């Protein structure tokens, strides 16, 4: 694990970073926010059947304090978000989607969403990388400096030498002063080495800070989603999500801000289905 100022990093597949084709911006209105000037920037990439990355870029004068993404289109249980990471020095949130080793015949797209704001008080970022081995599952928790709170973050599950989604990003948990990232082998059956990355965006304590955690039903439904909503008078500042009980057969297909007050998390069973019970959990970091 290392603590550092952000180092410029480009997430790209196939040697090129994909351009934005749709751009939206939601200005967060209402009561004065703990982090003033909050807005959400959302981009949607092309719909096809190749691995791809999509970036949501914050406007000049702001930085990324959180975000997330989604996969839409065909084969959702066979396409996962393997990388969902804020890149603060570039002022963007990046999301990468890849198909499982069997591939998908239909088309799918990646959505990236960034929560943007002028740099809040005490802004500091901690990044880390786990060892690479065949240990399954794998967890990495990164802590904020003493006295600071986790407002956002991201993670990645990376299989060495593989262009397919052989390992799944299961959890990006936004705790009070840390972020926990968890990965698992697809179907608990990947023989190679792999690792997880994590990042946590830390700030001074926020006015009216509150974490809202909501679970979906716990059963074997093929796909399910859950939304965490900030209490009245509070605005969304950060997003996290988690799959509970998926055993490597459930893929995270959405984890993002869906309005100025809501965070939505969705997951889908793989093409073989899953007989066990599982659920998804959404995390919303809220403040006045």
Buried (B, 14 or more C-beta within 10 A) or exposed (E): EEBEEBEEBEBEBEEEBBEBEEEEEBEBEEEEBBBEBBBBBBBBBBBEBBBBBBBBBBEEEBBBBBBBBBBBBBBBBBBBBBBBBBBBEBBBBBBBBBBBBEEBEEBBBBBBBBBBBBEBEBBBBBBBBBEBEEEBBBBBBBBBEEEBBBBBBBBBBBBEEBEBBBBBBBBBBBBEBBBBBBBBBBBEEBEBBBBBBBBBBBBBBBEBBBBBBBBBEEEEBEBBBBBBBBEEEBBBBBBBBBBBBBBBBBBBBBBBBBBBBBBBBBBBBBEEEBEEEBBBBBBBBBBB
